[in-house]
Amino acid sequence: MMFGVCEVRAVACLSYSPDSQLLATGADDNKVKVWTVSSGFCFVTFAEHTNAITALHFMENNHRLLSVQFVSLAADQSGEVICAGTLDSFEIFVWSMKTGHLLDILSGHEGPVHGLAFSPTNAILAPSLWDKTVRLWDVFEGKGSVEPFPHTHDVLTVVYRPDGKQLACSTLDGQIHFWDPINGDLMYTIEGRRDIAGGAYILAGGSSKYIFMYDVADQVLLRRFQITHNLSLDGVLDFLNSKNMTEAGPVDLIDDDNSDTEEATTEGVLVYSIDESFIFDPSDLDIDVTPEAVDVALNEDQPSQALILSLRLNEDSLIKKCIFAVGPIDIAAVSSLIPHKYMQRLIEALAELLESCPHLEFILRWCQELCRSHGSSIPQNSRNLLPSLKSLRKAITRIHQDMTDTCSSNEYMLRYLCSVGDKK
């Protein structure tokens, strides 16, 4: 999927919402745009900044979005403090999220604070510094937790493993260092320089057209993603170290979990997946929830049960099959039986059908009956339903515009034909 068709300037930063439904991008046109991941639709633009946006961050517990014109930005897991790093004064500013007051200034660095990352398990902040070190700070105590981690080159980015027991640091010479953040020990290093370029894998990129995936434990290159065919970019002509790669990559080292990654490029925001097969992502699965059970319910003329089973399976083709299996006179009754927790998935399916299905009146009847049956609960779940409702509104707006153009064209044609007939 590609975002940014309407972008005029280069995308400088991006951030996913905690539920992965929204994607925020900041550009050098001083604007922040928020996109719906499922549809690629930009539904809101913030233009309050007076300079280029350099850092974005979604808060973990809600849909609050932070945007700054500092070089780096991070918020702790509790959402109580916000930290931003500077390029000129080499300091880290710490603010209170509740009051907006400046709490502390972490100083002592000898280079720009290029990146910030909070530990997932505590309030330890790890900045990537252009003074060839990484220093861990306890933001509530205002002091370093361990001695600085030395590197041979400037540190570009840092990222914690999800359990907080490992810290990965990429440096200017193309190496990735893995540290024990508790004891301060260097665990191992990946040499990525010759490739020109969490959990068990890490992604890295450099001045080339590729993003590389490495296996952390074995320190080998697993897969590369080509992000552009733009021949005007530096790094399109490269020399790849294929020591540990076949044409398809060592697929036996990659697990079966579906993983997505996103990159900000001069061509927009690109989203990649290492899994090209069918995505099995049930929302409420047990031993009785199967495709066969859906077919049995349809054969027994129980469309409401079949639809609920398909929503629990979260299989797109089955959901749409069950939607069409409901007769027009039964839509109101079936809509009233849909549990609130499946509303988002059902609305997403209806929005997709409006984009491609010729049965407009049938799908619009579904939308109308859902609003009537669940109208009181929609405001209470607006945060979860907002992305799917935006997609639905986008589809309805497009259809309305198409029909308006068609009707206007027909009206003028009929007027012309009538006027020609009167003259004869």
C-alpha positions in Angstrom: 0.0 0.0 0.0 1.2 3.5 -0.8 0.2 6.7 1.0 1.0 10.2 0.0 -0.5 10.7 -3.4 -1.5 14.2 -2.3 1.8 15.0 -0.6 3.6 17.9 -2.1 6.7 17.9 0.1 9.0 15.1 1.3 7.8 13.0 4.3 10.2 13.6 7.2 8.7 11.4 9.9 5.9 9.0 10.7 4.2 7.3 13.6 1.6 4.5 13.9 -1.3 4.7 16.4 -1.3 2.1 19.2 -4.0 0.1 17.5 -2.2 0.3 14.1 -5.4 1.8 12.5 -4.0 5.2 11.9 -0.7 6.5 10.5 0.5 10.1 11.0 3.1 11.7 8.7 5.0 14.9 9.1 6.5 16.8 6.1 8.6 19.8 5.4 5.5 21.7 4.3 4.8 22.3 8.0 1.8 20.0 8.0 0.8 16.8 9.9 -1.5 14.4 8.1 -3.3 11.5 9.6 -4.2 8.5 7.4 -6.4 5.5 7.7 -4.2 2.5 7.2 -6.9 0.2 5.8 -7.9 2.6 3.0 -4.9 4.9 2.6 -7.3 7.9 3.1 -6.0 11.1 4.7 -8.9 12.3 6.9 -7.3 15.2 8.8 -4.5 17.7 8.3 -3.0 19.9 11.0 -1.3 23.1 9.7 -0.5 24.9 13.0 3.2 24.5 12.7 5.4 27.2 11.3 8.3 25.0 10.4 9.0 21.5 9.1 7.8 18.7 11.2 10.7 16.6 12.4 9.2 14.1 15.0 5.8 12.5 15.7 4.6 10.2 18.5 1.3 8.6 19.3 0.5 8.2 23.0 0.2 4.6 24.0 -3.2 4.8 25.8 -5.2 7.0 23.5 -5.2 8.7 20.1 -3.3 11.8 21.2 -0.6 12.7 18.7 2.5 14.7 19.6 4.3 16.7 17.0 7.5 18.8 17.5 10.1 20.7 15.6 12.9 19.2 17.7 15.1 16.5 16.2 13.7 13.7 18.3 10.7 12.9 20.5 9.5 10.2 22.9 6.9 9.6 25.7 7.1 7.1 28.5 4.6 4.2 28.7 2.5 5.9 31.3 2.1 9.0 29.2 3.2 11.3 32.1 6.4 12.7 30.6 7.5 13.8 27.2 11.1 14.1 26.1 12.6 15.9 23.1 16.2 16.1 21.9 17.9 19.0 20.3 20.4 19.4 17.5 22.2 22.5 18.7 22.4 22.6 22.5 22.9 18.8 22.9 20.2 18.6 25.6 17.1 16.6 26.3 14.0 18.5 27.6 11.5 16.8 29.8 7.9 18.1 30.1 4.9 17.0 32.1 2.1 15.8 29.9 -0.6 16.9 32.4 0.7 20.4 33.2 2.9 21.2 30.2 5.6 22.5 32.5 9.3 21.9 31.9 10.4 19.4 34.5 14.1 18.9 33.8 16.9 19.4 31.2 19.2 16.4 30.8 22.6 17.7 29.7 26.2 16.5 29.5 26.0 15.2 26.0 28.8 16.2 23.5 26.7 15.9 20.3 23.2 16.2 18.9 20.5 14.0 20.4 19.4 12.3 17.1 16.9 9.8 18.6 15.1 8.8 21.8 13.6 5.6 23.0 11.9 4.7 26.3 12.2 1.3 27.8 8.9 -0.7 27.5 9.1 -1.8 31.1 10.2 1.4 33.0 11.0 5.1 32.7 14.6 4.6 31.4 15.3 6.8 28.4 17.9 5.9 25.8 19.1 8.7 23.5 21.2 8.1 20.3 24.0 10.7 20.3 26.3 12.0 17.7 29.1 11.9 20.3 29.6 8.1 19.7 27.8 7.1 22.9 24.4 6.0 24.2 23.5 7.2 27.8 20.6 5.8 29.7 18.7 8.2 31.9 16.1 7.7 34.6 13.9 10.7 33.8 12.2 10.7 37.2 15.5 10.8 39.0 17.2 13.0 36.5 20.4 11.0 36.5 22.1 8.3 34.4 21.3 4.7 35.3 24.5 3.1 34.0 27.8 4.2 32.4 27.6 5.4 28.8 27.8 2.8 26.1 30.8 3.7 23.8 30.8 3.2 20.0 33.4 3.8 17.4 31.1 6.1 15.3 28.1 8.4 15.9 24.9 6.6 16.9 22.0 7.2 14.6 19.0 5.3 16.1 18.2 3.2 19.2 15.4 0.8 19.8 14.4 -1.5 22.7 13.4 -5.1 22.4 9.7 -5.5 23.4 10.6 -7.0 26.8 13.2 -4.2 27.5 16.0 -6.7 28.0 18.0 -5.7 24.9 18.9 -2.4 23.3 19.9 -2.1 19.6 22.0 0.8 18.4 22.8 1.6 14.7 26.0 3.6 14.0 27.2 5.8 11.1 29.6 3.1 9.9 26.8 0.7 9.2 27.1 -1.5 12.3 24.3 -2.6 14.7 25.3 -3.1 18.3 23.2 -5.0 20.9 23.6 -4.1 24.5 22.3 -5.4 27.8 20.7 -2.2 29.2 20.8 -3.5 32.8 24.4 -4.5 33.1 25.8 -2.3 30.3 27.5 -5.3 28.5 27.9 -5.4 24.7 26.2 -8.7 23.6 27.1 -8.8 19.9 27.4 -6.8 16.7 26.0 -7.1 13.2 28.2 -5.9 10.4 25.8 -4.2 7.9 28.1 -1.9 6.1 28.8 -4.2 3.1 25.1 -4.6 2.5 24.8 -0.9 1.9 22.0 -0.7 3.6 11.4 -6.5 17.3 11.7 -9.6 18.7 14.1 -12.0 16.8 14.6 -9.7 13.8 15.7 -6.1 13.2 15.3 -3.8 10.2 18.0 -1.5 9.0 18.4 0.9 6.1 21.0 3.2 4.6 21.8 5.3 1.5 20.3 2.7 -1.0 17.0 1.6 -2.3 16.8 -1.3 0.1 15.6 -2.0 3.7 17.3 -5.1 5.2 16.1 -7.6 7.7 18.6 -9.3 10.0 18.3 -12.3 12.3 19.6 -11.0 15.6 20.7 -14.3 17.2 22.7 -15.5 14.1 23.7 -12.1 12.9 22.8 -12.9 9.2 20.9 -11.1 6.5 17.5 -12.7 6.0 15.6 -10.5 3.5 15.8 -7.2 1.6 12.9 -5.0 0.6 13.3 -2.7 -2.4 11.5 0.6 -1.6 12.0 2.6 -4.8 12.7 2.3 -8.6 13.6 6.0 -8.7 16.8 6.3 -10.7 17.4 9.8 -9.6 18.2 8.7 -6.0 21.7 8.0 -4.7 22.4 4.4 -4.0 20.3 2.8 -6.8 23.5 1.3 -8.1 24.8 -0.9 -5.3 27.0 -3.8 -4.5 25.3 -6.4 -2.3 27.0 -8.8 0.0 25.2 -12.0 -0.8 27.3 -14.2 1.5 24.3 -15.4 3.5 21.5 -15.0 0.9 20.0 -17.0 -1.9 17.8 -15.5 -4.6 14.8 -15.8 -2.3 16.7 -15.4 0.9 17.0 -18.0 3.7 13.3 -18.5 4.3 13.8 -21.3 6.8 15.1 -18.8 9.3 12.0 -16.7 9.1 9.0 -17.5 11.3 5.4 -17.8 10.1 4.2 -14.7 11.9 3.0 -11.9 9.6 5.2 -8.8 10.0 4.7 -5.4 8.4 7.1 -2.5 8.2 6.7 1.0 6.9 9.1 3.5 5.5 9.0 7.2 4.7 10.5 7.9 1.2 10.5 10.6 -1.4 7.7 8.6 -3.1 5.4 8.6 -0.1 4.9 6.2 2.9 5.3 2.6 1.8 4.0 -0.4 3.9 5.6 -3.8 3.3 4.9 -7.3 4.5 7.2 -10.3 4.5 4.2 -12.6 4.3 2.6 -12.7 0.9 0.1 -15.5 1.7 -3.4 -15.4 3.2 -3.5 -13.6 6.5 -5.3 -15.6 9.2 -6.3 -13.1 11.9 -9.4 -14.3 13.8 -10.9 -12.0 16.4 -12.8 -14.5 18.5 -11.8 -18.1 17.7 -12.8 -21.4 19.4 -13.2 -25.0 18.3 -16.8 -24.4 16.9 -16.0 -21.4 14.8 -15.0 -22.7 11.4 -15.8 -22.0 7.7 -17.8 -25.2 7.7 -20.0 -23.9 10.6 -20.7 -20.8 8.6 -21.8 -22.9 5.6 -24.0 -25.0 7.8 -25.7 -21.9 9.3 -26.3 -20.6 5.8 -27.8 -23.9 4.6 -30.1 -23.9 7.7 -31.3 -20.4 6.8 -29.7 -18.8 9.9 -28.1 -15.7 8.3 -27.5 -13.8 11.5 -25.6 -16.8 13.1 -23.6 -17.3 9.9 -22.6 -13.6 9.8 -21.5 -13.5 13.4 -19.4 -16.7 12.9 -17.8 -15.1 9.8 -17.0 -11.9 11.8 -15.4 -14.1 14.6 -13.3 -15.8 11.9 -12.5 -12.4 10.4 -12.2 -13.9 7.0 -13.1 -11.3 4.4 -14.6 -13.5 1.7 -16.9 -15.3 4.3 -18.1 -12.0 5.8 -19.1 -10.6 2.4 -20.7 -13.9 1.5 -22.9 -13.8 4.6 -23.8 -10.1 4.0 -25.3 -11.0 0.6 -27.0 -14.1 2.0 -29.3 -11.8 4.1 -32.5 -10.9 2.3 -33.4 -7.2 2.0 -36.4 -7.6 4.4 -34.2 -9.3 7.0 -31.4 -6.7 7.1 -33.0 -4.8 10.0 -33.5 -7.9 12.2 -29.9 -9.2 11.5 -28.4 -5.8 12.1 -29.9 -5.6 15.5 -28.3 -8.9 16.5 -24.7 -7.9 15.7 -22.6 -7.5 18.9 -21.0 -4.1 19.3 -17.4 -5.6 19.3 -17.9 -6.8 15.6 -19.2 -3.5 14.3 -15.9 -2.2 13.2 -15.1 -5.2 11.0 -18.6 -5.2 9.5 -18.4 -1.5 8.7 -15.0 -2.1 7.0 -16.5 -4.8 4.9 -19.4 -2.6 3.8 -17.0 0.2 2.9 -15.0 -2.2 0.7 -18.2 -3.4 -1.0 -19.4 0.1 -1.7 -16.1 0.7 -3.6 -16.5 -2.4 -5.8 -20.0 -3.8 -5.6 -22.8 -2.9 -8.1 -25.6 -3.5 -5.5 -25.5 0.0 -4.0 -29.1 0.1 -2.6 -28.6 -3.2 -0.9 -25.3 -2.1 0.8 -26.7 1.3 1.7 -29.7 -0.4 3.3 -27.2 -2.3 5.5 -25.5 1.0 6.5 -28.9 2.6 7.3 -30.1 -0.3 9.5 -26.8 -0.6 11.3 -27.0 3.1 12.2 -30.6 2.7 13.4 -29.9 -0.4 15.5 -26.5 0.8 17.0 -26.8 4.5 16.8 -26.8 5.0 20.6 -23.6 2.9 21.0 -21.6 4.4 18.1 -20.6 7.6 20.1 -19.5 5.5 23.0 -17.1 3.5 20.8 -16.2 6.3 18.5 -12.5 5.9 19.1 -12.5 2.3 17.8 -15.0 2.9 15.0 -13.6 6.2 13.7 -11.3 4.7 11.1 -13.9 2.4 9.6 -16.6 5.1 9.7 -14.2 7.4 7.8 -13.6 4.8 5.2 -17.4 4.3 4.9 -18.0 8.1 4.5 -15.3 8.2 1.9 -17.0 5.5 -0.2 -20.4 7.1 0.2 -19.1 10.5 -0.8 -17.5 9.1 -3.9 -20.7 7.3 -4.9 -22.7 10.4 -4.3 -20.4 12.5 -6.4 -20.5 9.9 -9.3 -24.3 9.8 -9.2 -24.6 13.6 -9.0 -22.4 13.9 -12.2 -24.4 11.2 -14.0 -27.8 12.7 -13.1 -26.6 16.2 -14.1 -25.4 14.9 -17.4 -28.7 13.0 -18.0 -30.7 16.1 -17.1 -28.9 18.3 -19.6 -29.2 15.6 -22.3 -33.0 15.3 -21.7 -33.4 19.0 -21.9 -31.5 19.1 -25.2 -33.6 16.3 -26.6 -36.8 18.0 -25.6 -35.8 21.3 -27.1 -34.9 19.5 -30.4 -38.3 17.8 -30.4 -40.1 21.1 -29.8 -38.4 22.7 -32.7 -39.5 20.0 -35.1 
